[in-house]
Structures are given as C-alpha cells and as structure tokens.
Amino acid sequence: MRIVNLKEFLTMPDGTIFCKFEPSVFDSMCIKIESISPVDFYYCSLIGEIAGSRYSALEEPEYPSFSFDLNVVRRDGCFDENQLFAVYEDSDIENLISTLQRSLTRKPAV
C-alpha cells in the first residue's frame, strides 16, 4: 500500500483500489471508476450499498437478510486538493482476495 496525493491519484488507472486517508485514519475501501476533472472522480464503494429500496428493512425490530449493491457509482465532489489516498498495490489485493476466499469456508489464516 502506498499513500498518494490527489494529483497523483487522478493519474492512476480506472479500477484502482483505494481508501481516503488522513494520518492514521483509513476511510472505506473503494474502487476508482473514472477521473473527471483535475480535482474530481467517480468511484464505487467496496463496502456496498443496500440494493433497491431496502433501507426501511433496517428500521425493523429484527433485521432481515438483504442484498447489497457494489455497482452504485458516486461522484467524489469534495475538490480537496490536500486529500490523501491509501492505494492498494497488487500484493495487497491478492492478500485481500485470499482472506475473503478463506472466509467462505471459515478457515483461519495459516
């Protein structure tokens, strides 16, 4: 993982996995969709958003199972030229994929 500023981040390819970063604080993991100006970009959250109109389900006394949507595109729109980004490198992404695959079978890391 490496830390980059906004100017460098916007030159990175679409599909870059990142978190907004402040010293010692990482925001949600996202995927860059497209740079759209010298200070703005589109992204999707890899945490996901609730699919459809199921937000009302979160107000029920017993939470039902619901799907989440990883394809909701958002515009950053913060225009903060001082924003930093933690950018995941290939080895970080491979480690994440491996960890997620283990979780499907509930096997701990070795």
N, C-alpha and C positions, 0 to 999 in steps of 0.2 A: 504494500500500500504506500502511496506517496501523497503528499499534500501539495496542491497547486492553487494558484490564484485564478480569478475569473477569466482573465485574458487567456491564460494557457488552457483552462478547462474548455473554453469555447472553441479552441482549435482541435480538440480531441474528437475522435470519430463518433458518429451516432452508435449507440449500443454500449457506450462507456458506463460502467457500474460505478456509482459514487454515493457519498453522503456529504451533505453540507457539514462544514467543520468549523468549530471555534476551539481554541486550545483546550484540550481535554474533554471536549463535548462533540459527540457524533450525532447527527440527525438521522432520520430514516434512510434506509437503503433505497436507491432509485436507479433507473436506467435513463440515460440521456437519449432523447429521441432526435432532436434537431436544434442546432444553433439558429436563431432567427434574427439576431441583430448583434451589434458589437457588445451588448450587455444583457442579452436575454436568450432564453432557450425553452424548449418543450421537454418534458420528462414524464415518466410513469413511475409511480411508487411500487417498489417490490414488496412492500408490506401488504398492498392491495387495498381495495375499497369494496364496500359491500355492494354486491351486484343488484341492479334494479332498484326497486323502492322498498327494500327490506329494512330500512333504518328503524321503522316502527317496531320491528321484532326486538330491538334492543331495549325497548321500554316495557316488555312483557315480564311478568314475575319469574318465569322460567325461560331462559334463553334457548330458543330453538337452534338447530343447525342451520347454517345459511352459507351461501357461496360468496366468494369474493372475486373481484374483477381486477386482473393485473394489466388490463388494457385501457385504463382511463388515463387519457393524456391531459396533462396540466401545463399551463404556461407559468414559468417562474415569476416573471414580472416584478422582481424585487429591485432590480437595477442597482445592486450594491456592488460597486467596483472593488470593495475591500473583502468581499466574501471569499472564503477559502473552501476548498473541496478535498475530501479524502477520496482518492481514486484507487479502486481495487485493481491490482495487477492480475495477470493470468493465474499465477500460483494461488492468489487469494481466492479467486473464483473457483478454481479446481478444488480447493480445500472446502469451500462452502458447499459445492455440489456433493462432494463426498460425505460431508456431515449430514446433509439433508437426505441423501440416499440411505445412510445408516439409520436415520430416524424412522424411515418407513418400515424397517424390520426391528426397530427398537434395540439395536446393538450399540453398546457404548464404544467410544473411540478406543483404539488399542495403543 
